[in-house]
Amino acid sequence: MDFSWKDVDSLSRYITGTGKILPRKYTGLSAHQQRHITRMIKRSRHMLLMK
């Protein structure tokens, strides 16, 4: 899994409608992958690509 913070469409799979990041329980990712996704989502938010 290789997500970039610029790939908003792929990252939006891992957030709720209100903008919260889904936990591992619902995404089915490993801990390492979940941390990576979380970093990419936060980076994307910081660059104002996501809300």
C-alpha positions as CSV (number, residue, x, y, z in Angstrom):
1,M,0.0,0.0,0.0
2,D,1.6,3.2,-1.2
3,F,-0.6,6.2,-0.6
4,S,0.5,9.8,-1.1
5,W,-1.0,12.8,0.8
6,K,-1.9,14.2,-2.6
7,D,-4.2,11.2,-3.4
8,V,-7.4,12.5,-1.7
9,D,-9.8,10.1,-3.3
10,S,-8.0,7.0,-1.9
11,L,-7.5,8.6,1.5
12,S,-11.2,9.5,1.8
13,R,-12.0,5.8,2.1
14,Y,-10.4,5.9,5.6
15,I,-12.4,8.9,7.0
16,T,-16.0,9.3,8.1
17,G,-18.5,11.8,6.7
18,T,-17.6,14.1,9.6
19,G,-13.9,13.9,8.9
20,K,-12.8,11.5,11.6
21,I,-10.1,8.9,10.8
22,L,-11.5,5.4,11.0
23,P,-9.9,3.1,13.5
24,R,-8.1,-0.2,12.6
25,K,-11.1,-2.2,13.8
26,Y,-13.1,-0.9,10.7
27,T,-10.3,-0.4,8.2
28,G,-8.7,-3.8,8.7
29,L,-5.2,-2.4,8.3
30,S,-2.1,-3.4,10.2
31,A,-0.8,-1.0,12.9
32,H,2.0,0.1,10.6
33,Q,-0.3,0.7,7.7
34,Q,-2.8,2.6,10.0
35,R,-0.1,4.9,11.2
36,H,1.0,5.6,7.6
37,I,-2.6,6.4,6.5
38,T,-3.1,8.6,9.6
39,R,0.1,10.6,8.7
40,M,-1.0,11.0,5.1
41,I,-4.5,12.2,6.1
42,K,-3.1,14.7,8.6
43,R,-0.5,15.9,6.0
44,S,-3.3,16.3,3.4
45,R,-5.4,18.3,5.9
46,H,-2.5,20.5,6.8
47,M,-2.0,21.3,3.1
48,L,-5.8,22.1,2.9
49,L,-6.6,19.3,0.4
50,M,-9.0,17.6,2.9
51,K,-11.2,18.8,5.6
